[in-house]
């Protein structure tokens, strides 16, 4: 199973590649290699329709595209807008939902190997619990080897997401 922190992927793609037009279907198949796909879970927070109408519309179109990928599940938290637009919104419920699903599916024996696409060290405890239950843990990370050090330590295998890895995972321009 693959668990994707959507916000982390979006910001990492922007930072490292200057683009976000990733074909998630191709990307996930590449992460799997020759292994059987069980399911892909993608986590993100919904942009406020009232606060950011154009961004909301763009995000909904993006989500609609994701739902067309076979075995792809969209899990949505929310953005909290306090003092908008003076302060940026923050995600609520996304990380804990991802960690909970990863643990529950592991304990239910729904996968042998979990692939986490995220850079947040808050996932370390959940990944260790998955490992302790006898599962294999892989982490797909953007950036240099010094990034997400704790995730790199807990992982059985680290998949480095770089230009070479992504070369055939981008959407074709229309």
PyMOL commands that set and color helices and strands:
alter all, ss='L'
color gray80, all
select helices_A, chain A and resi 6-17+24-32+53-66+94-107+121-132+149-154+163-166
alter helices_A, ss='H'
color red, helices_A
select strands_A, chain A and resi 2-5+40-46+72-80+90-92+113-117+136-142+157-161
alter strands_A, ss='S'
color yellow, strands_A
deselect
rebuild
show_as cartoon
